[in-house]
Amino acid sequence: MRPRPTIIASLTIPIILAVAYPFLPEYQKALVARIMILSIYSYGYAVCFQMVGIMSLGHAALFAAGMYGAGLYAYYISPDPFVALAVGVASSVLLSMLLGVLAMRVGGAYLMIGTLLASQALYLVALHFNEITGGEQGLVLRGEATITGALKPLLSELDARYMVSLIALTVVVAGITILSSSRLGRMLLAVRDDEEKLESLGYNTSILKLLAFSISGALSGASGSLLALLYSYVGAGYAGVLNSVEPVLWVLVGGPYVEFGPFLGSLLVNLLADTARGLLRGHVLVVGAGLVAFALATGRLRWAYQILGRWRSRAA
Amino acid sequence: MLPLEHLGLAVVDGLVNGSVMAFIALGLAIVFGIMNVVNLTHGELYMLGAMISWLMVQAALPYASALVAAPLLVGGLAVAINMFILQRFGHEPGQTVLATFGLLLILQQLGLAILGPAPRSISPPFNPIIEFSGFSYSGFKLFAGLFSLMACLLVWLGVERSRIGPLLRAAQENRLMAESLGIDTSKVFLIGFALAGSLVGFAGALTSPFRQIHFLMGFDALAVSFVVVVLGGVGRIGGTIAAGVGLGLLESLAALFLAPTVARVLTLTLALIYVVARRLGSIRGVWRY
């Protein structure tokens, strides 16, 4: 078994980001702040994919549940961003438990198609109720309903985004490190590596998978809620299929260490996509070419294919 | 109030759309259903077929020439994708999903570059209005529906009755055994991809006069095709045809009472329930995914 990094070691990334802050130019600050928020989504996906070996193609639904939960609460009910954050996380946990029941029951390509169908159906629901959700155009939250608005007396908009993202990322990285070295984390890894053996030892693997899916949903939803509350925008575009597939690429690029990989992967892919902005819709092309290149570079990705390769045996 | 006067139209339109859906899904039924390759570019190949048809009509070539060019070009592309990318890693499922999703995005951007963001349309080469009792229907759509159904049945017969079907299955199920029996499996995969690609390219060109030609049309085609193939029972071409026609009819009848998006959400949900129930009911090992 691979030794797990300690908390101090795994917090290197947040520490570097905190130290680097005064030296970063404006544009890079804004970019890194956004990447930190998105990397929380990446960590959420990693809990599902890397820790228990469930490959979902519908995580955008969880991300969007958080975004809509927080955004709609702040827009319609009460402009309190911190309650809205809690509502956002709760709604995506609820949805992830529903989808998690699916993940407990089916595996392999059925699960991928199932999650894809579910998230596509929810995307259409968001579009259908466009008087409430704003559809593709989305809604713009008023100042006092956002975290940046609440922190306005203390910090500028840019500083608030960076600081809140940094704090959130630190909490998530510490949490993931504790989880992966805990007893529960080992059990999740055991589900990934040999579900049947764990089952025959008397463990309830279905509950473990459901639990992992809910943790994953909580993180994805937190990322979506924070994005809504820091950037005052909620839109159906984030529920689309591209947003389900991007975390797959981030996690694959990031490598096998669940403590660092998700952040490094989303940093690398987003920086690359940012430099390719000049191209047609550079972002999409970079993600596309990246996926093809990664599929061809087999040797480097043995860990991922070990996870993916188990489908055949598990489904059979 | 039941809009009964629209019932006849809904049934005919549902059958036509269903046949077309089955025809679009046919290629995926071969590549995913029989050969077990999760080819996510299927929808984009369909979009390319329609795009080629639009380009040729723009260049003042007859529509009929698109029906020849689209299957050739799209079939060629499918073969190239198989040879230069998927074959490299022996169609390993994880890598296939990643690579074909990447290609999906790249082809979609190609569609955007050529078609532009706005939907395009072309007019059908002939379009007599057919009068039924109580409603009239586009002659070209009816022709396309009947043609799709005939093509589906022909391919079904062709694959099941000839050596192609068993060869495709053999190459997928046990490549080593097939090769030791003297079957050139890479040639078998080539035939499968060529057949699937040219069928979906043809479907794209055939449906282009009555559908909006748009760079995002592929994703919808992909989702519907997957639903149709999975509903019909993976690996059974007859089942795919039945599921396509049935789903088209269901969606068209549901659209009588519900908004189109709600009808689509309903079909997606039903498909999801069916997939889960089917998977639960099946004995482990009978269904490879």
HADDOCK unambig.tbl for C-alpha pairs under 7 A between the chains (distance, minus, plus):
assign (segid A and resid 106 and name CA) (segid B and resid 276 and name CA) 6.74 0.50 0.50
assign (segid A and resid 106 and name CA) (segid B and resid 279 and name CA) 6.75 0.50 0.50
assign (segid A and resid 108 and name CA) (segid B and resid 289 and name CA) 6.95 0.50 0.50
assign (segid A and resid 109 and name CA) (segid B and resid 289 and name CA) 6.05 0.50 0.50
assign (segid A and resid 110 and name CA) (segid B and resid 289 and name CA) 6.65 0.50 0.50
assign (segid A and resid 114 and name CA) (segid B and resid 272 and name CA) 5.80 0.50 0.50
assign (segid A and resid 117 and name CA) (segid B and resid 268 and name CA) 6.06 0.50 0.50
assign (segid A and resid 117 and name CA) (segid B and resid 272 and name CA) 6.50 0.50 0.50
assign (segid A and resid 121 and name CA) (segid B and resid 265 and name CA) 5.04 0.50 0.50
assign (segid A and resid 121 and name CA) (segid B and resid 268 and name CA) 6.19 0.50 0.50
assign (segid A and resid 124 and name CA) (segid B and resid 261 and name CA) 6.51 0.50 0.50
assign (segid A and resid 124 and name CA) (segid B and resid 265 and name CA) 6.69 0.50 0.50
assign (segid A and resid 128 and name CA) (segid B and resid 261 and name CA) 6.50 0.50 0.50
assign (segid A and resid 284 and name CA) (segid B and resid 105 and name CA) 6.42 0.50 0.50
assign (segid A and resid 285 and name CA) (segid B and resid 105 and name CA) 6.57 0.50 0.50
assign (segid A and resid 285 and name CA) (segid B and resid 106 and name CA) 5.70 0.50 0.50
assign (segid A and resid 287 and name CA) (segid B and resid 102 and name CA) 6.81 0.50 0.50
assign (segid A and resid 288 and name CA) (segid B and resid 101 and name CA) 6.97 0.50 0.50
assign (segid A and resid 288 and name CA) (segid B and resid 102 and name CA) 3.62 0.50 0.50
assign (segid A and resid 288 and name CA) (segid B and resid 103 and name CA) 6.06 0.50 0.50
assign (segid A and resid 288 and name CA) (segid B and resid 105 and name CA) 5.16 0.50 0.50
assign (segid A and resid 288 and name CA) (segid B and resid 106 and name CA) 5.63 0.50 0.50
assign (segid A and resid 289 and name CA) (segid B and resid 102 and name CA) 5.82 0.50 0.50
assign (segid A and resid 291 and name CA) (segid B and resid 98 and name CA) 5.43 0.50 0.50
assign (segid A and resid 291 and name CA) (segid B and resid 99 and name CA) 5.58 0.50 0.50
assign (segid A and resid 291 and name CA) (segid B and resid 102 and name CA) 4.87 0.50 0.50
assign (segid A and resid 292 and name CA) (segid B and resid 98 and name CA) 6.47 0.50 0.50
assign (segid A and resid 292 and name CA) (segid B and resid 99 and name CA) 4.19 0.50 0.50
assign (segid A and resid 292 and name CA) (segid B and resid 102 and name CA) 5.27 0.50 0.50
assign (segid A and resid 292 and name CA) (segid B and resid 103 and name CA) 6.83 0.50 0.50
assign (segid A and resid 295 and name CA) (segid B and resid 95 and name CA) 4.75 0.50 0.50
assign (segid A and resid 295 and name CA) (segid B and resid 98 and name CA) 5.95 0.50 0.50
assign (segid A and resid 295 and name CA) (segid B and resid 99 and name CA) 5.42 0.50 0.50
assign (segid A and resid 305 and name CA) (segid B and resid 94 and name CA) 6.38 0.50 0.50
assign (segid A and resid 308 and name CA) (segid B and resid 94 and name CA) 5.24 0.50 0.50
assign (segid A and resid 309 and name CA) (segid B and resid 94 and name CA) 6.61 0.50 0.50
assign (segid A and resid 315 and name CA) (segid B and resid 288 and name CA) 5.94 0.50 0.50
assign (segid A and resid 315 and name CA) (segid B and resid 289 and name CA) 5.93 0.50 0.50
assign (segid A and resid 316 and name CA) (segid B and resid 284 and name CA) 6.26 0.50 0.50
assign (segid A and resid 316 and name CA) (segid B and resid 285 and name CA) 4.52 0.50 0.50
assign (segid A and resid 316 and name CA) (segid B and resid 287 and name CA) 6.63 0.50 0.50
assign (segid A and resid 316 and name CA) (segid B and resid 288 and name CA) 4.93 0.50 0.50
